Structures are given as C-alpha cells and as structure tokens.
Amino acid sequence: DGQYFQGGRNITRYEAAEMTAKAMAHMDKASVEQRALINRLADEYADELQSLGVRVTALENKVGNVKFSGDARVRFRSQSQGRNGNSLGKKNDNSWDYHVNLNANAQVNDHVQVHYQLTTDEQGFADNTAAQEKKSNPFTRLANVEYTSNHWTTTVGRYTYKMGGGMGLQYSHAFDGAQASYRSGNWKLTSGYGKFKKDSDFTFSNILDRKGQNLQNLKAGYAKLDGSFGRVGAGVYYNQFNHSGSADETPTTAMAKNLDYIVGGYLSMNMAHSWSVLGDYQRIFKQNETATDKNADLWGAKLSYGKTVPSVKGSWTGWLEYIDADPCALYGFAGSWRYGDMLDNIRSWGAGLTYVLDKNVVLTAGQTFGSQAKRGGDPSEFTNIEISCFF
C-alpha cells in the first residue's frame, strides 16, 4: 500500500527530497542543529527539489541571505619509491599536508545566487622554502553568479568543472568561463566554454618526466548529457580544446598543447543492501601522435558498500577499485585520492574506507596494491590517510 512506509526497502532520492521539502516547510520550528541538517539535505537534493517544484530559495530565505561553511583536512601520503626514483617521502614532515576551504553562498533573490570559496589548497608541513612561502598565499577557487529559472541554470565566473561524472580521473578544479544547464525529467544537458586555471603547484614531475604537466591556461568547450533512471545513472561527455590565444593563454608544456579532444562516458548503479558500482571510460585524442605522446585510453571501475553521511557518526563506506590508464592519459588535477604516478601509465588496484569518527569529522584511508606500470619501471604502492572536518 503506497500510503504506508515500507521499512524493508530503500527510499529513492525523490522520496528523500519530498521528506526534505516537508522539513523545509517547518524551518521556523526547527532548532539550530536541525536547520543545519535540513540545509545540508537541501543542498544534496537540490536537483530533485527543483524538479518537484520546490525551490531551495525557500530554505535560504528562512535561514538568512548568506550562508557560511567550510572544511579543513590533514593528510598523510606515503610512497617509498616512485617510477623515476621520486617519492612522497617517509621522514620528517614531507608526507604531511593540510588545506582549509572557506565558503560563502549568498541568495540574492529567487533566481540568483553568488558562490565564493577562499582556499589554501595543499600546504606541506615540511620546512618552507621561499618559493613555498609564496605558494602558501590563499587564493580564490570559486567566484561565480548562478541564475536559475524553470529548467535552466546558468553559471558565469570561476566554478569547479569536472570532466565526466565517474571516478574523477581527470581535471576537476577551477575553471573560468560560462556554463548553461537544461534539465528535463531525468535528463540534464550541460555545456560551457572557458579556461582551465591551475589552483595549486601540483605537477606530474614523476610521470614519464613530464615536469610541470597540467592544463593551466588551456581553453576548452564542453558538453555532457547525464541521466538518472531509478537506481541507474549514466552520462556521456565531450571536451574540445582550443589552443588559440596570446603567449600567456597557452599551456605550459608541449604535451598539453598537443591535446585535441576527449570523449568519455560513465555508468553507475545502486544495488540492494547498500551496494553500488561505478565505471567510466575516457579516450584522449592528440593533434599529432608521437612516440611519446599517443592517443590514450583511461578507464576505471569501483565497487562500494555503505553510505557515508558526515553528520551521522558511525556511518561508513568501504570500496574496491581498479584503474587502467595508458601513458599520457591524465592531465591536470584528478579528483581522486590517488596521486602522481598512481594515476597515469598504470594498472592498479585500490581499497579504502571512509568512516565518520564523530559528527562532521571524517576519516578516509586508501591503499593501492598490485600496481604495474604499462611502460617503464613499476612504482611502489601508495598509502593515503586523511581526516576532514566540515563546519
């Protein structure tokens, strides 16, 4: 009977959104902690709420026009031997780093929001050199205006652009440009144009000697189509790179200048009893293939169990993954727990756990195993442990 809650089955995202909408309607009776939880749920189910005709702005108007939030992370990374003799270090402070992000989101009116983020990005605990002191200055990662009307959402400014929707095995950092999205039913079409911005000094200096490899200043146009059908999600995407511009608007390395376009797709499925599986594939095309810079394939698969909710103490997710990346397949910064030569020219397994130690305090640990280079010597295995606090 649809009138009664069936405790033995998982609820859908739309059902969770309906519950969130009812909670939003009674915000004036909620405590401060309850408002914070409802706020996070509204962020999580913003797309579903919009499709149900419930505007998240109703919540924003009740909790204030400006909402502040942030996160802080301390991380330990260790790899005894990289592919070319490099490593992340195992002594002194060389394996430790931190970051702090501060966010401000302002609701201008029913249709317009402003988003801003100030970040330190990755800062090592090792003794700073003069260059590292310069690097440590905070910078703006997000600064954009978002306009929403009916099925359309338009964003202009600096925003986070993630290629694809899978495991994050490609660029996922700051992007200066303009983006428009159109949602109809279960489908969402997004396109945009702009320029990649390097918001850290991360390089691939230990990957096939590609020192300084990144997408900084490279212009690109993109389009992606995402769909959600009950427990299944899928998407395809296309990125066309534009190398025109002045000397300070071109990539810093020959390999980045040789990029032509990327196509890819992903598929995800939420199964019974908290199991989920995700897979994605990318094909990177070069303008001119050479012996050291060929067209490349990159794909990965991930099996997960559980559901991590930062506000719920004791919630957790365990996962097992596998990636296969050709040489010269990865550019820019990846939204992955992996680092350096564990992301490119590699076949590698990984396993990890994300566990909420206390409310809004999250521990994440990951370990690679069975890693083999597709060309050249094999690197040592990689360990990543981090604690993140959300506020």
DRENDO-1510 file (C-alpha; in Angstrom, 1 decimal, always signed):
<recs>
REC; n; res; u; v; w
REC; 1; ASP; +0.0; +0.0; +0.0 .
REC; 2; GLY; +1.6; +3.3; -1.1 .
REC; 3; GLN; +0.1; +5.1; +1.9 .
REC; 4; TYR; +2.4; +3.3; +4.4 .
REC; 5; PHE; +6.2; +3.4; +4.8 .
REC; 6; GLN; +7.8; +0.1; +3.8 .
REC; 7; GLY; +10.7; -0.2; +6.2 .
REC; 8; GLY; +12.2; -3.1; +4.3 .
REC; 9; ARG; +13.0; -1.2; +1.1 .
REC; 10; ASN; +15.4; +1.7; +0.3 .
REC; 11; ILE; +13.8; +5.0; -0.4 .
REC; 12; THR; +14.6; +6.8; -3.7 .
REC; 13; ARG; +16.2; +10.2; -3.9 .
REC; 14; TYR; +12.9; +11.7; -4.9 .
REC; 15; GLU; +11.2; +10.3; -1.8 .
REC; 16; ALA; +14.1; +11.7; +0.3 .
REC; 17; ALA; +13.6; +15.1; -1.5 .
REC; 18; GLU; +9.9; +15.0; -0.6 .
REC; 19; MET; +10.8; +14.5; +3.1 .
REC; 20; THR; +13.3; +17.3; +2.9 .
REC; 21; ALA; +10.7; +19.6; +1.3 .
REC; 22; LYS; +8.3; +18.9; +4.2 .
REC; 23; ALA; +11.1; +19.7; +6.7 .
REC; 24; MET; +11.8; +23.0; +4.8 .
REC; 25; ALA; +8.2; +24.0; +5.3 .
REC; 26; HIS; +8.6; +23.9; +9.1 .
REC; 27; MET; +12.0; +25.5; +9.4 .
REC; 28; ASP; +10.7; +28.1; +11.8 .
REC; 29; LYS; +10.1; +25.4; +14.3 .
REC; 30; ALA; +13.5; +23.7; +13.9 .
REC; 31; SER; +16.5; +24.1; +16.3 .
REC; 32; VAL; +19.8; +25.4; +15.1 .
REC; 33; GLU; +21.2; +21.9; +14.6 .
REC; 34; GLN; +18.1; +20.8; +12.8 .
REC; 35; ARG; +18.3; +23.8; +10.5 .
REC; 36; ALA; +21.9; +22.9; +9.6 .
REC; 37; LEU; +20.9; +19.3; +8.8 .
REC; 38; ILE; +17.9; +20.5; +6.6 .
REC; 39; ASN; +20.2; +22.9; +4.9 .
REC; 40; ARG; +22.7; +20.1; +4.0 .
REC; 41; LEU; +19.8; +17.9; +2.8 .
REC; 42; ALA; +18.5; +20.7; +0.6 .
REC; 43; ASP; +22.0; +21.0; -0.9 .
REC; 44; GLU; +22.2; +17.3; -1.5 .
REC; 45; TYR; +18.7; +17.0; -3.2 .
REC; 46; ALA; +18.7; +20.4; -4.9 .
REC; 47; ASP; +18.1; +19.0; -8.3 .
REC; 48; GLU; +15.3; +16.7; -7.2 .
REC; 49; LEU; +13.7; +19.5; -5.2 .
REC; 50; GLN; +13.7; +21.7; -8.2 .
REC; 51; SER; +12.1; +19.0; -10.4 .
REC; 52; LEU; +9.4; +18.6; -7.7 .
REC; 53; GLY; +8.7; +22.3; -7.9 .
REC; 54; VAL; +10.2; +23.1; -4.5 .
REC; 55; ARG; +12.7; +26.0; -4.6 .
REC; 56; VAL; +15.7; +25.7; -2.3 .
REC; 57; THR; +15.5; +29.5; -2.1 .
REC; 58; ALA; +12.5; +29.0; +0.3 .
REC; 59; LEU; +15.0; +27.5; +2.7 .
REC; 60; GLU; +17.6; +30.1; +2.1 .
REC; 61; ASN; +15.1; +32.9; +2.8 .
REC; 62; LYS; +14.4; +31.4; +6.2 .
REC; 63; VAL; +17.9; +30.9; +7.4 .
REC; 64; GLY; +19.3; +34.1; +6.0 .
REC; 65; ASN; +20.6; +35.5; +2.7 .
REC; 66; VAL; +24.3; +34.5; +3.3 .
REC; 67; LYS; +25.4; +31.0; +4.4 .
REC; 68; PHE; +29.0; +30.4; +5.5 .
REC; 69; SER; +30.6; +27.0; +5.6 .
REC; 70; GLY; +34.0; +25.3; +5.2 .
REC; 71; ASP; +36.2; +22.3; +5.6 .
REC; 72; ALA; +39.7; +21.5; +6.9 .
REC; 73; ARG; +41.8; +18.5; +6.1 .
REC; 74; VAL; +45.0; +17.0; +7.4 .
REC; 75; ARG; +46.5; +14.3; +5.2 .
REC; 76; PHE; +49.4; +11.7; +5.2 .
REC; 77; ARG; +50.6; +10.3; +1.9 .
REC; 78; SER; +53.4; +7.8; +1.6 .
REC; 79; GLN; +55.2; +6.1; -1.4 .
REC; 80; SER; +58.7; +4.8; -0.8 .
REC; 81; GLN; +59.7; +4.7; -4.5 .
REC; 82; GLY; +58.1; +6.4; -7.5 .
REC; 83; ARG; +58.6; +5.4; -11.1 .
REC; 84; ASN; +61.6; +7.6; -11.7 .
REC; 85; GLY; +63.1; +7.5; -8.2 .
REC; 86; ASN; +60.8; +10.2; -6.8 .
REC; 87; SER; +58.6; +9.6; -3.8 .
REC; 88; LEU; +56.3; +11.5; -1.5 .
REC; 89; GLY; +58.7; +11.0; +1.4 .
REC; 90; LYS; +58.5; +9.0; +4.6 .
REC; 91; LYS; +60.5; +11.0; +7.0 .
REC; 92; ASN; +60.3; +14.4; +8.7 .
REC; 93; ASP; +57.2; +16.4; +7.5 .
REC; 94; ASN; +57.5; +15.5; +3.8 .
REC; 95; SER; +54.5; +13.2; +3.8 .
REC; 96; TRP; +52.1; +15.6; +5.6 .
REC; 97; ASP; +49.9; +18.4; +4.2 .
REC; 98; TYR; +46.8; +20.3; +5.0 .
REC; 99; HIS; +44.2; +22.5; +3.4 .
REC; 100; VAL; +41.4; +24.8; +4.6 .
REC; 101; ASN; +38.4; +26.0; +2.5 .
REC; 102; LEU; +36.1; +28.8; +3.5 .
REC; 103; ASN; +32.8; +29.2; +1.6 .
REC; 104; ALA; +30.2; +32.0; +1.3 .
REC; 105; ASN; +26.9; +31.4; -0.6 .
REC; 106; ALA; +24.6; +34.4; -0.9 .
REC; 107; GLN; +20.9; +34.2; -2.0 .
REC; 108; VAL; +20.4; +37.5; -4.0 .
REC; 109; ASN; +16.8; +36.8; -5.0 .
REC; 110; ASP; +14.6; +33.9; -6.1 .
REC; 111; HIS; +16.7; +33.3; -9.2 .
REC; 112; VAL; +20.2; +34.5; -8.4 .
REC; 113; GLN; +22.9; +33.1; -6.1 .
REC; 114; VAL; +26.5; +34.1; -5.6 .
REC; 115; HIS; +29.2; +31.5; -4.6 .
REC; 116; TYR; +32.6; +32.2; -3.3 .
REC; 117; GLN; +35.4; +30.0; -1.9 .
REC; 118; LEU; +38.8; +31.0; -0.5 .
REC; 119; THR; +41.3; +28.2; -0.2 .
REC; 120; THR; +44.8; +27.5; +1.0 .
REC; 121; ASP; +44.9; +24.4; -1.3 .
REC; 122; GLU; +47.6; +21.8; -0.4 .
REC; 123; GLN; +50.2; +23.1; +2.1 .
REC; 124; GLY; +53.0; +20.8; +3.2 .
REC; 125; PHE; +54.3; +20.7; +6.8 .
REC; 126; ALA; +57.9; +20.4; +5.6 .
REC; 127; ASP; +60.1; +23.4; +6.2 .
REC; 128; ASN; +59.1; +26.1; +3.8 .
REC; 129; THR; +61.4; +27.5; +1.2 .
REC; 130; ALA; +60.9; +31.0; -0.2 .
REC; 131; ALA; +59.1; +29.5; -3.2 .
REC; 132; GLN; +56.8; +27.5; -0.9 .
REC; 133; GLU; +56.1; +30.6; +1.2 .
REC; 134; LYS; +54.9; +32.4; -1.9 .
REC; 135; LYS; +52.8; +29.4; -2.9 .
REC; 136; SER; +51.1; +29.3; +0.6 .
REC; 137; ASN; +49.1; +32.5; -0.1 .
REC; 138; PRO; +45.3; +31.8; -0.1 .
REC; 139; PHE; +43.6; +32.2; -3.4 .
REC; 140; THR; +40.1; +32.3; -4.8 .
REC; 141; ARG; +38.9; +28.9; -6.1 .
REC; 142; LEU; +35.3; +29.8; -6.7 .
REC; 143; ALA; +33.7; +33.1; -7.6 .
REC; 144; ASN; +30.5; +32.9; -9.7 .
REC; 145; VAL; +27.0; +34.1; -10.2 .
REC; 146; GLU; +24.3; +31.4; -10.8 .
REC; 147; TYR; +20.9; +32.2; -12.4 .
REC; 148; THR; +18.1; +29.6; -12.2 .
REC; 149; SER; +14.8; +29.8; -14.0 .
REC; 150; ASN; +12.4; +26.9; -14.7 .
REC; 151; HIS; +14.5; +24.2; -16.4 .
REC; 152; TRP; +17.6; +26.4; -16.9 .
REC; 153; THR; +20.7; +27.1; -14.7 .
REC; 154; THR; +23.4; +29.4; -16.0 .
REC; 155; THR; +26.7; +30.0; -14.2 .
REC; 156; VAL; +29.3; +32.7; -15.0 .
REC; 157; GLY; +32.6; +33.3; -13.4 .
REC; 158; ARG; +35.1; +30.8; -11.7 .
REC; 159; TYR; +33.5; +27.5; -10.9 .
REC; 160; THR; +34.5; +23.9; -10.5 .
REC; 161; TYR; +34.3; +21.9; -13.7 .
REC; 162; LYS; +34.7; +18.2; -13.5 .
REC; 163; MET; +35.1; +16.2; -16.8 .
REC; 164; GLY; +32.6; +13.5; -16.8 .
REC; 165; GLY; +30.7; +12.1; -13.9 .
REC; 166; GLY; +32.6; +8.9; -13.0 .
REC; 167; MET; +35.6; +8.3; -10.7 .
REC; 168; GLY; +37.1; +11.8; -11.2 .
REC; 169; LEU; +40.1; +10.5; -13.2 .
REC; 170; GLN; +40.5; +13.8; -15.0 .
REC; 171; TYR; +40.5; +17.6; -14.3 .
REC; 172; SER; +38.2; +18.7; -11.6 .
REC; 173; HIS; +39.5; +22.1; -10.3 .
REC; 174; ALA; +38.9; +25.8; -11.0 .
REC; 175; PHE; +37.6; +26.9; -14.4 .
REC; 176; ASP; +37.0; +30.4; -15.6 .
REC; 177; GLY; +34.1; +30.6; -18.0 .
REC; 178; ALA; +30.3; +30.3; -18.5 .
REC; 179; GLN; +28.1; +27.3; -18.3 .
REC; 180; ALA; +24.4; +26.6; -19.0 .
REC; 181; SER; +22.4; +23.5; -18.0 .
REC; 182; TYR; +19.0; +22.4; -19.0 .
REC; 183; ARG; +17.1; +19.7; -17.1 .
REC; 184; SER; +14.0; +17.9; -18.4 .
REC; 185; GLY; +12.7; +15.0; -16.4 .
REC; 186; ASN; +15.5; +12.5; -15.8 .
REC; 187; TRP; +17.9; +14.2; -18.2 .
REC; 188; LYS; +20.3; +17.0; -17.8 .
REC; 189; LEU; +22.3; +18.7; -20.6 .
REC; 190; THR; +25.2; +20.9; -19.8 .
REC; 191; SER; +27.6; +22.9; -22.0 .
REC; 192; GLY; +30.1; +25.6; -21.4 .
REC; 193; TYR; +33.3; +27.3; -22.5 .
REC; 194; GLY; +36.2; +28.8; -20.7 .
REC; 195; LYS; +39.8; +28.4; -19.5 .
REC; 196; PHE; +41.4; +26.0; -17.0 .
REC; 197; LYS; +43.1; +27.5; -14.0 .
REC; 198; LYS; +45.9; +25.9; -12.1 .
REC; 199; ASP; +45.0; +26.4; -8.5 .
REC; 200; SER; +48.0; +24.6; -7.0 .
REC; 201; ASP; +51.6; +23.8; -7.8 .
REC; 202; PHE; +50.7; +20.2; -8.4 .
REC; 203; THR; +52.7; +18.7; -11.2 .
REC; 204; PHE; +53.3; +15.3; -12.8 .
REC; 205; SER; +57.1; +15.6; -12.5 .
REC; 206; ASN; +57.4; +11.9; -11.6 .
REC; 207; ILE; +55.3; +10.7; -14.6 .
REC; 208; LEU; +57.5; +9.9; -17.6 .
REC; 209; ASP; +59.5; +13.0; -16.8 .
REC; 210; ARG; +56.5; +15.2; -17.8 .
REC; 211; LYS; +57.6; +18.0; -15.5 .
REC; 212; GLY; +55.0; +20.7; -14.9 .
REC; 213; GLN; +52.3; +18.9; -16.9 .
REC; 214; ASN; +48.9; +20.5; -16.3 .
REC; 215; LEU; +46.1; +22.2; -18.1 .
REC; 216; GLN; +46.8; +25.7; -16.9 .
REC; 217; ASN; +45.5; +28.4; -19.3 .
REC; 218; LEU; +44.2; +25.9; -21.8 .
REC; 219; LYS; +40.8; +26.9; -23.3 .
REC; 220; ALA; +38.1; +24.4; -23.8 .
REC; 221; GLY; +34.5; +24.0; -24.9 .
REC; 222; TYR; +32.5; +21.0; -23.5 .
REC; 223; ALA; +29.1; +19.3; -23.4 .
REC; 224; LYS; +27.8; +16.5; -21.3 .
REC; 225; LEU; +24.5; +14.6; -21.0 .
REC; 226; ASP; +23.6; +13.0; -17.7 .
REC; 227; GLY; +20.6; +10.8; -17.0 .
REC; 228; SER; +19.1; +9.1; -13.9 .
REC; 229; PHE; +16.7; +6.2; -14.0 .
REC; 230; GLY; +15.8; +4.9; -10.6 .
REC; 231; ARG; +18.9; +3.1; -9.4 .
REC; 232; VAL; +20.9; +3.6; -12.6 .
REC; 233; GLY; +22.8; +6.7; -13.6 .
REC; 234; ALA; +24.7; +7.3; -16.9 .
REC; 235; GLY; +26.3; +10.0; -18.9 .
REC; 236; VAL; +28.5; +10.9; -21.9 .
REC; 237; TYR; +30.7; +13.9; -22.4 .
REC; 238; TYR; +32.9; +15.7; -24.9 .
REC; 239; ASN; +35.7; +18.3; -24.4 .
REC; 240; GLN; +37.2; +20.2; -27.3 .
REC; 241; PHE; +40.4; +22.1; -26.6 .
REC; 242; ASN; +41.2; +25.5; -28.1 .
REC; 243; HIS; +44.9; +26.5; -28.4 .
REC; 244; SER; +44.4; +29.9; -29.8 .
REC; 245; GLY; +45.4; +33.0; -27.7 .
REC; 246; SER; +48.3; +35.0; -26.6 .
REC; 247; ALA; +51.5; +33.6; -25.1 .
REC; 248; ASP; +50.2; +33.8; -21.6 .
REC; 249; GLU; +47.0; +32.0; -22.6 .
REC; 250; THR; +48.6; +28.7; -23.8 .
REC; 251; PRO; +49.5; +25.6; -21.9 .
REC; 252; THR; +52.9; +25.4; -20.2 .
REC; 253; THR; +54.1; +22.1; -21.8 .
REC; 254; ALA; +54.2; +20.7; -25.3 .
REC; 255; MET; +52.1; +17.7; -24.3 .
REC; 256; ALA; +49.2; +19.9; -23.1 .
REC; 257; LYS; +49.5; +21.9; -26.3 .
REC; 258; ASN; +49.1; +18.7; -28.3 .
REC; 259; LEU; +45.7; +17.9; -26.8 .
REC; 260; ASP; +42.8; +17.8; -29.3 .
REC; 261; TYR; +39.7; +16.5; -27.6 .
REC; 262; ILE; +38.4; +14.0; -25.0 .
REC; 263; VAL; +35.3; +11.8; -25.2 .
REC; 264; GLY; +34.0; +9.6; -22.4 .
REC; 265; GLY; +31.1; +8.1; -20.5 .
REC; 266; TYR; +30.2; +6.6; -17.2 .
REC; 267; LEU; +27.6; +4.2; -15.7 .
REC; 268; SER; +26.6; +3.8; -12.1 .
REC; 269; MET; +24.1; +1.5; -10.3 .
REC; 270; ASN; +22.8; +1.5; -6.7 .
REC; 271; MET; +22.1; -2.1; -5.8 .
REC; 272; ALA; +20.3; -3.8; -2.9 .
REC; 273; HIS; +21.7; -3.8; +0.6 .
REC; 274; SER; +23.8; -0.6; +0.2 .
REC; 275; TRP; +26.0; -1.9; -2.6 .
REC; 276; SER; +26.9; +0.3; -5.6 .
REC; 277; VAL; +29.1; +0.0; -8.7 .
REC; 278; LEU; +30.6; +2.7; -10.9 .
REC; 279; GLY; +32.5; +2.5; -14.1 .
REC; 280; ASP; +33.9; +5.2; -16.5 .
REC; 281; TYR; +35.9; +5.4; -19.7 .
REC; 282; GLN; +37.8; +8.2; -21.5 .
REC; 283; ARG; +39.6; +8.4; -24.8 .
REC; 284; ILE; +42.2; +11.2; -25.1 .
REC; 285; PHE; +42.9; +12.3; -28.7 .
REC; 286; LYS; +46.1; +14.3; -29.7 .
REC; 287; GLN; +46.5; +16.7; -32.6 .
REC; 288; ASN; +49.7; +14.9; -33.7 .
REC; 289; GLU; +50.6; +11.4; -32.3 .
REC; 290; THR; +54.3; +10.9; -31.5 .
REC; 291; ALA; +56.2; +8.0; -30.0 .
REC; 292; THR; +56.0; +9.6; -26.5 .
REC; 293; ASP; +52.6; +11.3; -26.8 .
REC; 294; LYS; +50.0; +9.0; -28.3 .
REC; 295; ASN; +46.2; +8.9; -28.2 .
REC; 296; ALA; +45.4; +7.3; -24.8 .
REC; 297; ASP; +42.6; +5.3; -23.1 .
REC; 298; LEU; +41.7; +5.6; -19.4 .
REC; 299; TRP; +39.1; +3.6; -17.6 .
REC; 300; GLY; +38.2; +2.6; -14.1 .
REC; 301; ALA; +35.7; +0.6; -12.0 .
REC; 302; LYS; +34.7; +0.9; -8.4 .
REC; 303; LEU; +32.6; -1.3; -6.1 .
REC; 304; SER; +31.3; +0.3; -2.9 .
REC; 305; TYR; +29.3; -0.7; +0.2 .
REC; 306; GLY; +27.7; +1.6; +2.7 .
REC; 307; LYS; +26.7; +5.2; +2.8 .
REC; 308; THR; +28.9; +7.9; +4.4 .
REC; 309; VAL; +26.9; +10.9; +5.8 .
REC; 310; PRO; +29.3; +13.4; +7.5 .
REC; 311; SER; +26.6; +14.5; +10.0 .
REC; 312; VAL; +25.9; +10.9; +11.1 .
REC; 313; LYS; +28.5; +9.4; +13.5 .
REC; 314; GLY; +29.5; +5.9; +12.7 .
REC; 315; SER; +28.3; +5.9; +9.0 .
REC; 316; TRP; +30.8; +4.5; +6.6 .
REC; 317; THR; +31.7; +3.3; +3.1 .
REC; 318; GLY; +34.1; +0.7; +2.0 .
REC; 319; TRP; +35.3; +0.4; -1.6 .
REC; 320; LEU; +37.4; -1.5; -4.0 .
REC; 321; GLU; +38.6; +0.0; -7.3 .
REC; 322; TYR; +40.7; -0.8; -10.4 .
REC; 323; ILE; +42.1; +1.7; -12.9 .
REC; 324; ASP; +43.9; +1.2; -16.3 .
REC; 325; ALA; +45.5; +4.3; -17.7 .
REC; 326; ASP; +47.7; +4.5; -20.8 .
REC; 327; PRO; +50.8; +6.7; -20.8 .
REC; 328; CYS; +49.9; +10.3; -21.3 .
REC; 329; ALA; +46.2; +9.6; -20.4 .
REC; 330; LEU; +45.9; +12.0; -17.5 .
REC; 331; TYR; +46.1; +15.8; -17.5 .
REC; 332; GLY; +45.5; +18.4; -14.8 .
REC; 333; PHE; +44.5; +17.5; -11.3 .
REC; 334; ALA; +42.3; +14.5; -10.7 .
REC; 335; GLY; +39.5; +14.4; -8.1 .
REC; 336; SER; +40.9; +11.1; -6.7 .
REC; 337; TRP; +42.6; +10.0; -3.5 .
REC; 338; ARG; +45.5; +8.7; -5.7 .
REC; 339; TYR; +48.5; +10.9; -6.6 .
REC; 340; GLY; +51.2; +11.2; -9.1 .
REC; 341; ASP; +52.3; +8.1; -10.9 .
REC; 342; MET; +49.4; +6.0; -9.5 .
REC; 343; LEU; +47.1; +7.8; -11.9 .
REC; 344; ASP; +48.9; +7.6; -15.3 .
REC; 345; ASN; +50.7; +4.8; -17.2 .
REC; 346; ILE; +49.4; +2.3; -14.7 .
REC; 347; ARG; +47.3; -0.8; -13.9 .
REC; 348; SER; +46.4; -0.7; -10.3 .
REC; 349; TRP; +44.0; -1.9; -7.6 .
REC; 350; GLY; +43.0; +0.1; -4.6 .
REC; 351; ALA; +40.9; -0.4; -1.5 .
REC; 352; GLY; +39.8; +2.0; +1.2 .
REC; 353; LEU; +37.4; +3.0; +3.9 .
REC; 354; THR; +35.6; +6.3; +4.7 .
REC; 355; TYR; +34.3; +6.4; +8.3 .
REC; 356; VAL; +32.6; +9.2; +10.3 .
REC; 357; LEU; +34.5; +9.4; +13.6 .
REC; 358; ASP; +32.2; +12.0; +15.0 .
REC; 359; LYS; +29.6; +14.4; +13.7 .
REC; 360; ASN; +31.3; +16.2; +10.7 .
REC; 361; VAL; +34.7; +14.5; +11.3 .
REC; 362; VAL; +35.5; +12.1; +8.6 .
REC; 363; LEU; +38.4; +9.6; +8.3 .
REC; 364; THR; +39.4; +8.3; +4.9 .
REC; 365; ALA; +42.1; +5.7; +4.2 .
REC; 366; GLY; +43.2; +4.2; +0.9 .
REC; 367; GLN; +45.9; +1.8; -0.2 .
REC; 368; THR; +47.0; +0.6; -3.7 .
REC; 369; PHE; +48.1; -2.9; -4.4 .
REC; 370; GLY; +49.0; -5.0; -7.5 .
REC; 371; SER; +50.2; -1.8; -9.3 .
REC; 372; GLN; +52.2; -2.2; -12.5 .
REC; 373; ALA; +53.4; +0.4; -15.0 .
REC; 374; LYS; +52.3; +0.0; -18.5 .
REC; 375; ARG; +55.7; +1.3; -19.7 .
REC; 376; GLY; +58.9; +1.6; -17.7 .
REC; 377; GLY; +59.6; +0.5; -14.1 .
REC; 378; ASP; +56.9; -0.2; -11.6 .
REC; 379; PRO; +56.3; +2.3; -8.8 .
REC; 380; SER; +56.0; +1.4; -5.1 .
REC; 381; GLU; +52.5; +1.1; -3.6 .
REC; 382; PHE; +50.8; +4.3; -2.3 .
REC; 383; THR; +49.1; +5.0; +1.0 .
REC; 384; ASN; +46.7; +7.8; +1.7 .
REC; 385; ILE; +45.2; +8.7; +5.1 .
REC; 386; GLU; +43.3; +11.9; +5.8 .
REC; 387; ILE; +40.9; +13.4; +8.4 .
REC; 388; SER; +38.5; +16.1; +7.2 .
REC; 389; CYS; +36.3; +18.4; +9.4 .
REC; 390; PHE; +33.2; +20.1; +8.0 .
REC; 391; PHE; +31.7; +23.2; +9.5 .
</recs>
